[in-house]
Amino acid sequence: MLSHAIALFALWISRASAVQPIKVQGSDFVNSVSNQRFQVIGVAYQPGGSAGYMPQTGVDPLSNGTTCLRDAALMQRLGLNTIRVYNLSPSINHDLCVSIFNDVGIYMFIDVNSPLPNESLNAGDPGTSYDATYLERIFGIVEAFKDYPNTLGFFAGNEDINGPDSASLDPAYLRAVTRDLKNYISKHSNRTVPVGYSAADVRPLLVDTSSYLQCAINGSTTDPSRIDFFGLNSYSWCGAPPATSFDQAGYNLLVADFANTTVPVFFSEYGCNKVEPRVWDDTAALFSPEMDGVFSGGLAYEYTEDSNNFGLVNISANGSAQLRVDYDNLQAQLNKLSISFLESSNATATALTPATCQSSLIGTSGISNNFTIPPVPPGGQDLIDNGVTNFTSGQLVPVSQLSVPMAVFDSNGVQLQGLAIVPLPDDQSNTPSGQNTTGTTPSGTGSAATPSATKGAGAQIAAGHWVGWVVLGLALVWGL
């Protein structure tokens, strides 16, 4: 029967296909197969805020497949290729949510910490919290997410260094945590997953923090305590010109400060909301030629509307959603991007080597210039060598439901019809639907169109698609 054949084809098209893992080369993120540069075009994703993390009841941001289906469809429509996810439990099954995001070509930065006791470093006294219990927690997160091909990287810390006290105490412990994570990944993962840090935008501390965390102790490029990428939570661009401009927001200084970075640098959060609705001129600046040579994109803050008024989407208790004007304005900016320009490789950027750690690298900000890293705490090395058991191992699964079951409305209150995810062929990542590959910046309204993709391995039509049509043809011939 034709209906059976169509159902068979639908099951094939929603198979557990995979994006290509991203790796770090010098100061660029790079597709591990095509070697194309990868620019982060993303959003911070923490539905429910702190209430969305209740591990004791099996709830975290990636535990509900239906919620993820709704959000992935809206993110694909927006043109995102990356999310940052905070506050996750290693014991919860995330397979369906991660597979949905994978199907639409969206990668994930995963924070290994959470606000709960024993699940993060105590920034005011890191030595008291850096113990085997804490390592068991963060290694569990690695185990839960390392096997997903769309896991782009792990954040070892978030805004730990934010003032004079933490500037002197925390840097060495952050390097220790980075070392432990990377050594664990080396022993227990079949691929290298990058590990980095997300910094507060405290300008007097910023450059020295980056210098401390990305230099190589004893000049060794394989130093595991060295971060693989550096994120910056930046909210300095508020409003539109003439109220704010590239120089007034200090973006010119950021470009100068990170001009010599040897790891990828990107905005791990951005999007000041002092002027509403946000018009996202900072997005245009971030992906402009003035910044693209140094920065690797950014993550808009944030997807879900909360009491802080940063959201792109309002979520109701019944699961329905309404887009905010902020969503429309961000889409308009993203649809102007030249993806071919952003993906252009830079041989110099991918061939950089780090500076050797020495006290002269650090200025007068108060950041520690002591590169003696704390040893692994008692019991920690056994966890690194033999692994942990407090996790649910992640793997991609077929996604059988593509249509979003909840009602979703645009910013004018009109219900969106036929909202669904569109699975992309193997090796492709999502891009803005109005992508421009001419190398120029067009004008446009940012209206939604069919989701687009960038090709990893370079095939115009994935071989798997031919297989799918063969399956459909045989099903029709056999009268299935």
C-alpha positions as CSV (number, residue, x, y, z in Angstrom):
1,M,0.0,0.0,0.0
2,L,1.2,3.5,-0.8
3,S,0.5,4.7,2.8
4,H,2.8,2.0,4.1
5,A,5.5,3.0,1.6
6,I,5.3,6.6,2.7
7,A,5.5,5.6,6.3
8,L,8.6,3.5,5.5
9,F,10.2,6.5,3.8
10,A,9.3,8.8,6.7
11,L,11.0,6.4,9.1
12,W,14.1,6.3,6.9
13,I,14.3,10.1,6.6
14,S,14.2,10.4,10.4
15,R,17.0,8.0,10.9
16,A,19.8,8.7,13.4
17,S,22.0,10.6,10.9
18,A,24.9,12.5,12.3
19,V,26.6,15.9,11.9
20,Q,30.3,15.9,11.5
21,P,32.2,16.6,14.8
22,I,33.9,20.0,15.2
23,K,37.5,20.2,16.2
24,V,39.9,23.0,17.2
25,Q,42.7,24.1,14.9
26,G,44.6,27.1,16.2
27,S,42.1,29.9,16.7
28,D,39.4,28.4,14.6
29,F,36.7,25.8,15.0
30,V,36.9,23.5,12.0
31,N,34.7,20.7,10.6
32,S,36.6,17.5,11.2
33,V,35.8,16.1,7.7
34,S,35.7,19.1,5.3
35,N,38.1,21.3,7.3
36,Q,35.8,24.2,6.7
37,R,35.8,26.9,9.3
38,F,32.8,26.7,11.7
39,Q,31.3,29.9,13.1
40,V,29.0,29.6,16.1
41,I,25.6,31.0,15.3
42,G,23.7,30.1,18.4
43,V,21.6,30.7,21.5
44,A,21.8,30.0,25.2
45,Y,19.2,27.3,26.0
46,Q,17.9,26.9,29.6
47,P,14.1,26.4,29.4
48,G,12.6,26.9,32.8
49,G,15.6,28.6,34.2
50,S,16.7,27.2,37.6
51,A,13.3,25.4,37.9
52,G,14.1,23.5,34.7
53,Y,16.8,21.6,36.5
54,M,15.4,19.1,38.9
55,P,17.6,16.0,38.6
56,Q,15.8,14.3,41.5
57,T,12.7,14.1,39.4
58,G,14.4,13.4,36.1
59,V,14.0,16.9,34.7
60,D,16.7,19.0,32.9
61,P,16.7,21.1,29.7
62,L,17.3,18.0,27.5
63,S,15.0,15.5,29.1
64,N,11.7,16.2,27.3
65,G,11.7,15.2,23.6
66,T,8.5,17.0,22.8
67,T,9.8,20.3,24.2
68,C,13.0,19.9,22.3
69,L,11.1,19.2,19.1
70,R,9.2,22.5,19.4
71,D,12.4,24.4,20.2
72,A,14.5,22.8,17.6
73,A,11.9,23.6,14.9
74,L,12.0,27.3,16.0
75,M,15.7,27.3,16.2
76,Q,16.1,25.7,12.7
77,R,13.7,28.3,11.4
78,L,15.8,31.0,13.0
79,G,19.0,29.7,11.4
80,L,21.0,28.6,14.4
81,N,23.7,26.0,14.4
82,T,24.6,25.8,18.1
83,I,23.1,25.9,21.5
84,R,24.7,26.3,24.9
85,V,23.0,24.1,27.6
86,Y,23.5,24.8,31.3
87,N,22.6,22.6,34.3
88,L,22.4,19.0,33.1
89,S,22.2,15.7,35.0
90,P,24.5,12.9,34.0
91,S,22.0,10.3,35.1
92,I,19.1,11.5,32.9
93,N,18.6,10.1,29.3
94,H,19.1,12.8,26.7
95,D,19.1,10.7,23.6
96,L,15.9,11.9,22.0
97,C,16.5,15.6,22.6
98,V,20.1,15.5,21.4
99,S,19.1,13.4,18.3
100,I,16.5,16.0,17.4
101,F,19.0,18.8,17.6
102,N,21.5,16.6,15.7
103,D,18.9,16.0,12.9
104,V,18.5,19.7,12.3
105,G,22.3,20.4,12.3
106,I,22.6,22.0,15.7
107,Y,25.7,21.5,17.9
108,M,25.9,21.8,21.7
109,F,28.2,23.5,24.2
110,I,27.7,21.7,27.5
111,D,28.4,23.2,30.9
112,V,29.7,20.6,33.2
113,N,28.7,22.5,36.4
114,S,25.4,23.3,38.0
115,P,24.4,25.5,41.0
116,L,23.6,22.5,43.2
117,P,25.9,21.5,46.1
118,N,29.1,19.6,45.0
119,E,28.3,20.3,41.3
120,S,30.6,23.3,40.8
121,L,33.7,25.0,42.3
122,N,33.3,27.4,45.1
123,A,34.7,30.5,43.5
124,G,35.5,32.1,46.9
125,D,37.4,29.1,48.1
126,P,38.0,26.6,45.3
127,G,40.2,24.3,47.2
128,T,37.3,23.2,49.5
129,S,35.2,22.1,46.6
130,Y,37.8,20.6,44.3
131,D,37.5,17.0,45.4
132,A,36.6,13.5,44.0
133,T,32.9,14.1,44.5
134,Y,33.0,17.1,42.3
135,L,35.1,15.3,39.7
136,E,32.7,12.4,39.7
137,R,30.0,14.8,38.8
138,I,31.8,16.5,35.9
139,F,33.2,13.2,34.5
140,G,29.6,11.9,34.5
141,I,28.6,14.8,32.3
142,V,31.4,13.9,29.9
143,E,30.3,10.3,29.8
144,A,26.7,11.4,29.1
145,F,27.6,13.6,26.2
146,K,30.9,12.6,24.7
147,D,29.5,10.1,22.2
148,Y,27.0,12.5,20.6
149,P,28.7,13.8,17.4
150,N,27.0,17.2,17.9
151,T,28.7,17.8,21.3
152,L,31.0,20.7,20.3
153,G,32.6,21.2,23.6
154,F,32.5,21.4,27.4
155,F,32.6,24.5,29.5
156,A,34.8,23.8,32.6
157,G,33.7,27.0,34.3
158,N,31.5,30.0,33.9
159,E,32.4,33.4,35.3
160,D,34.4,32.0,38.1
161,I,36.9,34.8,37.8
162,N,34.9,38.0,38.4
163,G,36.7,40.1,41.0
164,P,40.0,40.6,42.9
165,D,39.6,37.6,45.3
166,S,38.7,35.1,42.6
167,A,41.3,36.5,40.3
168,S,44.0,35.4,42.6
169,L,42.5,32.1,43.8
170,D,40.6,30.5,40.9
171,P,42.8,30.5,37.7
172,A,45.0,27.6,38.8
173,Y,42.0,25.5,39.8
174,L,40.3,26.2,36.5
175,R,43.4,24.9,34.8
176,A,43.3,21.9,37.1
177,V,39.7,21.1,36.2
178,T,40.5,21.6,32.5
179,R,43.4,19.1,32.9
180,D,41.3,16.6,34.6
181,L,38.5,16.8,32.0
182,K,40.9,16.5,29.1
183,N,42.7,13.6,30.6
184,Y,39.4,11.8,31.3
185,I,38.3,12.4,27.7
186,S,41.6,11.2,26.4
187,K,41.2,7.9,28.3
188,H,37.5,7.3,27.8
189,S,36.3,8.9,24.6
190,N,36.9,7.8,21.0
191,R,37.3,11.4,19.9
192,T,38.7,14.6,21.3
193,V,36.0,16.9,22.6
194,P,37.3,20.4,23.3
195,V,37.2,21.9,26.8
196,G,37.0,25.7,27.4
197,Y,36.0,28.5,29.8
198,S,33.3,31.1,29.7
199,A,34.4,34.4,31.2
200,A,32.6,37.4,32.7
201,D,33.1,40.6,30.8
202,V,35.2,42.3,33.5
203,R,37.4,44.2,31.2
204,P,40.3,44.8,33.6
205,L,40.6,41.0,34.1
206,L,39.7,39.7,30.7
207,V,43.0,39.7,28.8
208,D,45.0,38.3,31.7
209,T,42.4,35.6,32.3
210,S,42.7,34.6,28.7
211,S,46.5,34.7,28.7
212,Y,46.6,32.6,31.9
213,L,44.3,29.9,30.7
214,Q,45.5,29.5,27.1
215,C,49.3,29.5,27.5
216,A,51.2,26.2,27.5
217,I,53.1,25.2,30.6
218,N,56.7,24.4,29.7
219,G,55.8,25.3,26.2
220,S,54.1,22.0,25.5
221,T,51.3,22.2,22.9
222,T,49.8,19.1,24.4
223,D,49.5,20.6,27.9
224,P,46.1,19.3,29.1
225,S,45.6,22.1,31.5
226,R,45.4,24.6,28.6
227,I,41.9,25.5,27.4
228,D,40.8,24.7,23.9
229,F,38.5,27.7,23.5
230,F,37.6,30.9,25.3
231,G,34.1,32.2,25.7
232,L,33.1,35.8,26.7
233,N,29.7,36.7,28.2
234,S,29.5,40.2,26.7
235,Y,26.6,42.7,27.2
236,S,28.4,45.9,26.3
237,W,26.4,46.7,23.1
238,C,23.1,48.2,24.2
239,G,20.7,49.7,21.6
240,A,21.2,50.9,18.1
241,P,23.3,53.7,16.6
242,P,23.8,56.5,17.3
243,A,23.2,55.4,21.0
244,T,25.7,52.6,20.6
245,S,28.4,51.8,18.0
246,F,31.2,49.4,17.4
247,D,33.7,51.6,19.2
248,Q,31.3,52.8,22.0
249,A,30.5,49.2,22.8
250,G,34.3,48.5,23.1
251,Y,34.2,45.9,20.3
252,N,37.2,47.6,18.7
253,L,39.1,47.0,22.0
254,L,38.0,43.4,22.1
255,V,39.3,42.8,18.6
256,A,42.7,44.3,19.6
257,D,42.8,42.5,22.9
258,F,42.3,39.1,21.3
259,A,44.1,39.7,18.0
260,N,46.9,37.2,19.1
261,T,44.7,34.5,20.5
262,T,45.8,30.9,19.8
263,V,42.4,29.4,20.6
264,P,38.9,30.1,19.2
265,V,37.3,33.1,21.0
266,F,33.6,33.7,20.8
267,F,30.7,35.3,22.7
268,S,29.4,32.6,25.0
269,E,26.5,34.9,25.8
270,Y,25.6,38.3,24.3
271,G,22.5,40.5,23.9
272,C,22.1,43.6,26.1
273,N,18.4,44.3,26.8
274,K,18.6,47.8,28.2
275,V,16.8,49.0,25.1
276,E,13.8,46.9,24.0
277,P,13.0,45.3,21.7
278,R,16.5,44.3,20.8
279,V,17.5,45.1,17.2
280,W,20.6,42.9,17.3
281,D,23.1,45.3,15.7
282,D,25.6,43.6,17.9
283,T,25.0,40.4,15.8
284,A,25.7,42.3,12.6
285,A,29.0,43.6,14.1
286,L,30.0,40.2,15.5
287,F,29.9,38.5,12.1
288,S,31.3,41.5,10.2
289,P,34.8,41.6,8.6
290,E,35.9,43.8,11.5
291,M,35.4,41.0,14.0
292,D,35.2,37.7,11.9
293,G,39.0,37.4,11.6
294,V,39.4,37.2,15.4
295,F,36.0,36.0,16.8
296,S,34.3,32.7,16.0
297,G,30.7,33.9,16.4
298,G,28.4,33.9,19.4
299,L,25.4,32.7,21.4
300,A,22.5,35.1,21.9
301,Y,21.1,35.2,25.4
302,E,18.6,33.6,25.6
303,Y,16.0,31.3,24.0
304,T,13.3,31.2,26.7
305,E,11.7,34.3,28.1
306,D,12.0,34.6,31.9
307,S,11.6,37.3,34.5
308,N,14.9,38.8,33.3
309,N,13.4,39.7,29.9
310,F,16.1,38.3,27.8
311,G,14.0,35.6,25.9
312,L,13.3,35.2,22.2
313,V,10.3,33.0,22.8
314,N,7.5,33.0,25.4
315,I,6.6,29.5,26.7
316,S,3.3,28.8,28.3
317,A,2.6,26.3,31.0
318,N,0.7,24.1,28.5
319,G,3.7,24.0,26.2
320,S,2.4,26.5,23.6
321,A,4.8,29.2,22.5
322,Q,4.8,32.7,21.1
323,L,7.7,34.4,19.3
324,R,8.8,37.8,20.6
325,V,9.9,40.7,18.4
326,D,13.4,40.0,19.6
327,Y,13.2,36.6,17.7
328,D,12.0,38.4,14.5
329,N,14.8,41.0,14.7
330,L,17.5,38.4,15.3
331,Q,16.3,36.4,12.4
332,A,16.4,39.5,10.2
333,Q,20.1,40.1,11.1
334,L,21.1,36.4,10.7
335,N,19.4,36.2,7.3
336,K,21.8,38.9,6.1
337,L,24.9,36.8,6.8
338,S,27.2,35.5,4.1
339,I,27.8,32.0,5.1
340,S,30.5,31.4,2.5
341,F,32.4,34.4,3.9
342,L,32.1,33.2,7.5
343,E,33.3,29.7,6.6
344,S,36.3,30.8,4.7
345,S,39.4,29.2,6.1
346,N,42.5,31.0,7.3
347,A,45.7,29.1,7.1
348,T,47.4,31.4,9.5
349,A,44.7,31.0,12.2
350,T,44.8,27.2,12.1
351,A,48.6,27.1,12.4
352,L,49.1,29.1,15.6
353,T,51.0,27.8,18.6
354,P,50.5,29.0,22.2
355,A,52.8,31.1,24.2
356,T,54.8,29.5,27.0
357,C,53.3,30.2,30.4
358,Q,55.4,32.7,32.4
359,S,54.7,35.5,34.8
360,S,55.5,38.2,32.2
361,L,52.4,37.2,30.3
362,I,50.2,38.5,33.1
363,G,49.7,42.3,33.6
364,T,48.7,44.2,36.7
365,S,45.0,43.1,36.8
366,G,45.4,40.9,39.9
367,I,45.1,37.6,38.0
368,S,47.5,35.1,39.5
369,N,50.8,34.7,37.7
370,N,51.6,31.4,39.5
371,F,51.4,28.5,37.0
372,T,51.8,25.7,39.6
373,I,48.6,23.7,39.1
374,P,46.9,21.9,42.1
375,P,47.4,18.1,41.9
376,V,44.5,15.8,41.3
377,P,42.6,15.4,44.6
378,P,42.6,12.1,46.5
379,G,40.5,9.5,44.6
380,G,40.4,11.6,41.5
381,Q,43.1,9.8,39.6
382,D,41.3,6.5,40.1
383,L,38.2,8.1,38.5
384,I,40.3,9.3,35.6
385,D,42.0,5.9,35.1
386,N,39.0,3.6,35.6
387,G,36.0,5.8,34.8
388,V,32.8,6.7,36.6
389,T,29.5,4.8,36.8
390,N,27.0,7.6,37.7
391,F,25.8,8.3,34.2
392,T,23.5,7.4,31.4
393,S,25.6,6.8,28.3
394,G,24.3,8.9,25.3
395,Q,23.8,7.7,21.8
396,L,21.8,9.0,18.8
397,V,18.4,7.4,18.2
398,P,15.9,7.7,15.3
399,V,13.5,10.6,15.5
400,S,10.1,9.4,14.4
401,Q,8.0,12.5,15.1
402,L,8.8,15.6,13.0
403,S,5.7,17.8,13.4
404,V,5.4,20.0,16.5
405,P,2.2,19.0,18.4
406,M,1.9,22.3,20.4
407,A,0.4,25.5,19.2
408,V,3.1,28.1,18.3
409,F,2.2,31.7,17.4
410,D,4.3,34.5,15.8
411,S,4.9,37.8,17.4
412,N,1.6,39.1,16.1
413,G,-0.4,36.3,17.6
414,V,-1.0,34.4,14.4
415,Q,-0.6,30.6,14.7
416,L,2.2,29.1,12.7
417,Q,0.9,26.3,10.5
418,G,2.8,23.1,9.7
419,L,5.7,23.8,12.1
420,A,8.1,20.8,12.0
421,I,11.8,20.0,12.0
422,V,13.4,19.3,8.6
423,P,16.1,16.6,9.0
424,L,19.2,17.5,7.2
425,P,21.4,15.0,5.3
426,D,24.4,13.5,7.0
427,D,27.3,15.9,7.6
428,Q,25.3,19.2,7.3
429,S,24.8,21.9,9.9
430,N,22.0,24.4,10.0
431,T,22.3,27.9,8.6
432,P,20.0,31.0,8.5
433,S,17.3,30.3,5.9
434,G,18.1,33.5,4.1
435,Q,21.7,32.7,3.8
436,N,23.7,34.7,1.3
437,T,26.6,32.9,-0.4
438,T,27.7,35.7,-2.7
439,G,30.0,37.3,-0.2
440,T,28.0,40.5,0.0
441,T,25.5,41.7,2.6
442,P,22.0,42.0,1.1
443,S,19.1,43.9,2.4
444,G,16.1,41.9,3.5
445,T,13.2,41.5,5.9
446,G,14.4,38.3,7.5
447,S,11.2,36.4,6.8
448,A,11.3,32.7,7.3
449,A,12.1,30.3,4.5
450,T,13.0,26.7,4.1
451,P,15.9,25.8,6.5
452,S,19.2,25.7,4.8
453,A,22.4,23.7,5.4
454,T,26.1,23.9,5.0
455,K,27.8,20.8,3.7
456,G,30.5,19.1,5.6
457,A,31.9,16.5,3.3
458,G,31.0,18.5,0.2
459,A,28.5,16.2,-1.5
460,Q,25.7,18.1,-3.2
461,I,23.3,15.2,-2.6
462,A,24.1,12.9,0.2
463,A,24.5,9.3,-0.8
464,G,22.0,8.4,1.9
465,H,19.3,10.3,0.1
466,W,19.7,8.0,-2.9
467,V,19.3,5.1,-0.6
468,G,16.1,6.6,0.7
469,W,14.6,7.0,-2.7
470,V,15.5,3.4,-3.5
471,V,13.8,2.2,-0.4
472,L,10.7,4.2,-1.4
473,G,10.8,2.8,-4.9
474,L,11.2,-0.8,-3.8
475,A,8.3,-0.4,-1.3
476,L,6.1,0.8,-4.1
477,V,7.1,-2.0,-6.4
478,W,6.5,-4.6,-3.7
479,G,3.2,-3.2,-2.8
480,L,4.1,-2.4,0.8
